[in-house]
Amino acid sequence: MAKKKRPDVLKGNTEKIRTGCGNLFLTINEHEDAPYEISGRIGKSGSCVRSMLEVIGILLSIVFQNCEKDVIKKTVNHLSSVSCGSEFREGDARRMSCLDVIADRVKKLEKEVEG
């Protein structure tokens, strides 16, 4: 599968989400109604957490841009199972990590596109 050509402008949103580690500012940009780029920043976190979140965003973006849907789905499902020890509640949902939140938002976006 060839990499999707990036347009000059992408549609996207940034959401502020309260987590066990501080506020997560999550940006998901879309291309052709699918996630294309993702980035996240944690307020008040140390440089290690920031760096790890930046790298995860880059890796997810590469997956979104270059992989088939089944690989994307498997990758996102794995994120849902990552626990960091700072569990928190988001509404009625128990979240195990910021990665769990990222997976949730990607899944919600995919559901919106599907119908």
Secondary structure, DSSP 8 states (H G I E B T S, - for coil): -------S--EEEEEEEEETTEEEEEEEEEETTEEEEEEEEETT--HHHHHHHHHHHHHHHHHHHHS-HHHHHHHHHHHHT---S--EEETTEEE--HHHHHHHHHHHHHHHHH-
